[in-house]
Amino acid sequence: MISKDLQVGEVTHGLTRGLLGLKMYSRAMYNVMVKLNPALLAVALGAVFFYPKRKSKSSSSEDKNDGGGDDLFDKPASVNAVEEGVRQGADLIASMEGYESKPYSDPGDGTATIGYGNTFYQDGSPVTLGDPPLTQSEAQSLMEWYIMEYSVPILRESIPVWGEMNEGQIAATLSFAYNMGPHFMTAKKGFNSIQSAFESKDWRSAVPDKFPLYKYAGGKVLAGLVKRRRLEAETWRHGSWPLPNA
């Protein structure tokens, strides 16, 4: 949400630009517009200085494949897409993790875990097996904090196509990051395949093909991870969660 101070500042800046721009027109035309219809002047100012301008599109094949570079009008992702992707991602994660009120040892690596698969709290302290239980509401809050305050900022900075992703792609990626850690794009080893997929021109089709590779924990294939990777890939391709047949 844009603050009121920022909104006022933008309007003031826009009006200043408008008045300066009017000096480029003849004084006679300006007087005619004001005397004839003051509202017309306001409309003209708004059209010239407040209407968002599209960048010129490149005709190169790379831009066609990549979706038009930095033009926000051509990107399927938006604030709404991210918000919806986070909501869907939280639902997907909750369905995969399940709720556990008391701490338990993760079956993959033995790490103390609680709630919806969390291994540390909002203050950064790690979960221990002696910690008190969490209510489902507390567990939900902890999961949402991890997604929004911890995971999303890291993914937004490390995934080069984050701004072009739709809600289903965001939801699938959040689930993958929740399970594998949000730093997978900058890891030195173990994630070369998914890193290359996100960095490729064909990332939309390449990424879901790589999800199923990450089904190991402790050197063993886990049935739960096989299912999770499949659902993440299907969510990515479908464009949203829940899936029709889930």
C-alpha positions in Angstrom: 0.0 0.0 0.0 1.4 3.4 -0.9 1.5 5.8 2.0 -0.5 9.1 1.9 2.7 11.2 2.1 4.0 9.4 -1.0 0.8 9.8 -2.8 0.7 13.5 -2.1 4.3 13.8 -3.2 3.7 12.1 -6.5 0.7 14.3 -7.2 2.6 17.4 -6.4 5.5 16.3 -8.5 3.1 15.5 -11.4 1.4 18.9 -11.2 4.8 20.7 -11.2 5.8 18.8 -14.3 2.4 19.7 -15.8 2.8 23.4 -15.3 6.3 23.4 -16.6 5.1 21.4 -19.6 2.5 24.0 -20.4 5.2 26.6 -21.0 6.1 24.7 -24.1 2.7 25.6 -25.5 1.6 29.0 -26.7 0.1 31.3 -24.1 -2.9 31.8 -26.4 -3.7 28.1 -26.4 -3.3 27.9 -22.7 -5.8 30.7 -22.1 -8.3 29.2 -24.5 -8.2 25.9 -22.6 -8.6 27.5 -19.2 -11.4 29.9 -20.3 -13.2 27.3 -22.4 -13.2 24.4 -19.9 -11.0 24.2 -16.9 -11.8 20.5 -16.6 -10.4 19.9 -20.1 -7.0 21.2 -18.8 -7.1 18.8 -15.9 -7.9 15.9 -18.2 -5.0 16.9 -20.5 -2.6 17.1 -17.7 -3.6 13.7 -16.4 -3.3 12.2 -19.9 0.1 13.6 -20.5 1.8 13.3 -17.2 0.0 10.5 -15.2 -0.9 7.9 -17.8 1.7 5.1 -17.7 3.8 5.0 -20.8 4.7 1.7 -22.4 8.3 1.1 -23.4 8.9 0.4 -27.0 9.1 -3.3 -27.7 12.1 -4.9 -29.3 11.6 -7.0 -32.3 14.5 -9.3 -31.5 13.8 -13.0 -31.2 15.3 -13.0 -27.7 12.7 -10.5 -26.5 9.9 -12.5 -28.1 11.1 -15.6 -26.2 11.6 -13.8 -23.0 8.4 -11.9 -22.9 9.4 -8.3 -23.6 12.1 -7.6 -21.0 11.3 -4.9 -18.4 7.9 -3.9 -19.8 5.6 -4.3 -16.8 2.5 -4.5 -19.0 3.9 -7.7 -20.6 4.7 -9.5 -17.4 2.1 -11.9 -16.0 3.3 -11.3 -12.5 2.0 -8.4 -10.5 1.5 -7.5 -6.8 -1.8 -9.4 -7.0 -0.1 -12.4 -8.6 2.5 -12.5 -5.9 -0.1 -12.2 -3.1 -2.2 -15.0 -4.7 0.9 -17.1 -5.3 1.8 -16.7 -1.6 -1.7 -17.7 -0.5 -1.7 -20.7 -2.8 1.8 -21.6 -1.8 0.9 -21.6 1.9 -2.0 -23.9 1.2 0.2 -26.3 -0.9 2.9 -26.2 1.8 0.4 -26.9 4.6 -1.1 -29.8 2.7 2.4 -31.3 2.2 3.9 -30.6 5.6 0.9 -31.4 7.8 0.4 -29.8 11.3 2.3 -31.1 14.3 1.8 -29.3 17.6 4.8 -30.8 19.3 8.4 -30.8 18.2 9.6 -33.9 16.3 12.7 -35.1 14.5 12.5 -34.7 10.7 12.6 -38.1 9.0 15.1 -36.9 6.4 17.9 -35.4 8.5 16.7 -35.6 12.1 16.4 -31.8 12.6 14.0 -30.7 15.3 10.8 -29.5 13.6 7.5 -28.1 14.7 4.2 -26.8 13.3 4.1 -26.9 9.5 7.7 -28.1 9.1 9.5 -25.2 10.7 13.0 -25.6 12.1 13.4 -22.1 13.7 11.2 -19.4 15.1 10.6 -15.7 14.2 13.5 -14.6 16.5 15.9 -16.9 14.7 16.2 -19.4 17.6 16.2 -23.1 16.5 13.4 -25.5 17.3 14.4 -28.1 20.0 12.7 -31.3 21.0 12.0 -29.8 24.4 10.0 -26.8 23.1 6.4 -26.3 24.2 3.7 -27.2 21.6 2.2 -24.7 19.2 -1.5 -24.2 18.6 -2.5 -24.5 14.9 -3.0 -20.8 14.8 0.5 -20.2 16.1 1.9 -22.7 13.6 0.1 -21.0 10.8 1.5 -17.7 11.8 5.0 -19.1 11.9 4.7 -20.7 8.5 3.3 -17.4 7.0 6.1 -15.4 8.6 8.7 -17.8 7.1 7.2 -17.5 3.6 6.6 -13.7 3.5 9.4 -12.3 5.7 12.2 -14.9 5.1 11.7 -16.8 1.9 10.1 -14.3 -0.5 12.7 -11.6 -0.2 15.5 -14.2 -0.9 13.7 -15.7 -3.9 12.8 -12.3 -5.3 16.4 -11.3 -5.4 17.9 -14.6 -6.6 15.4 -15.8 -9.2 16.0 -13.8 -12.4 12.5 -14.3 -13.7 10.6 -13.8 -10.5 8.9 -10.7 -11.9 7.5 -12.8 -14.8 6.1 -15.7 -12.8 2.4 -16.3 -12.4 0.7 -17.4 -9.2 1.0 -21.1 -9.9 4.7 -20.8 -10.6 5.2 -18.8 -7.5 3.2 -21.2 -5.4 5.2 -24.2 -6.7 8.6 -22.4 -6.1 7.6 -21.4 -2.6 6.8 -25.0 -1.8 10.1 -26.2 -3.2 12.0 -23.5 -1.3 10.2 -24.2 1.9 11.4 -27.8 1.7 14.8 -27.3 0.2 15.7 -23.9 1.5 15.2 -20.5 -0.2 19.0 -20.1 -0.9 18.9 -22.9 -3.6 19.6 -20.4 -6.4 22.9 -19.3 -4.9 24.0 -22.6 -3.5 27.5 -23.7 -4.7 26.5 -27.3 -5.2 23.5 -29.6 -5.2 21.1 -27.4 -7.2 22.9 -26.9 -10.6 19.9 -28.3 -12.6 17.2 -26.1 -11.1 19.5 -23.1 -11.2 20.2 -23.6 -14.9 16.5 -24.1 -15.5 15.5 -20.8 -13.9 18.3 -19.0 -15.9 17.4 -20.5 -19.3 15.3 -18.8 -22.0 12.9 -21.8 -21.8 12.5 -21.5 -18.0 8.7 -21.9 -18.2 9.0 -25.4 -19.4 12.4 -26.3 -18.0 11.8 -25.6 -14.3 9.0 -28.1 -13.7 11.0 -30.8 -15.5 13.7 -30.4 -12.8 11.6 -30.5 -9.7 11.4 -34.3 -9.7 15.2 -34.6 -9.4 15.1 -33.4 -5.8 13.6 -36.4 -4.2 16.5 -37.5 -1.9 17.0 -37.0 1.8 19.9 -38.5 3.5 20.9 -40.2 0.3 17.6 -42.0 0.0 14.6 -41.5 -2.2 11.6 -40.5 0.0 8.1 -41.3 -1.2 6.9 -38.0 0.4 9.4 -36.0 -1.7 8.4 -37.9 -4.9 4.8 -36.9 -4.3 5.7 -33.3 -3.4 7.9 -32.7 -6.4 5.2 -34.1 -8.6 2.5 -31.8 -7.2 4.9 -28.8 -7.5 5.5 -29.6 -11.1 1.8 -30.0 -11.8 1.0 -26.8 -10.0 3.6 -24.9 -12.0 2.2 -26.3 -15.3 -1.5 -25.8 -14.3 -0.9 -22.3 -13.2 -2.6 -22.5 -9.8 -3.2 -24.6 -6.7 -5.2 -26.6 -5.8 -5.1 -28.9 -8.8 -8.4 -30.2 -10.2 -7.5 -33.8 -9.3 -5.6 -33.1 -6.1 
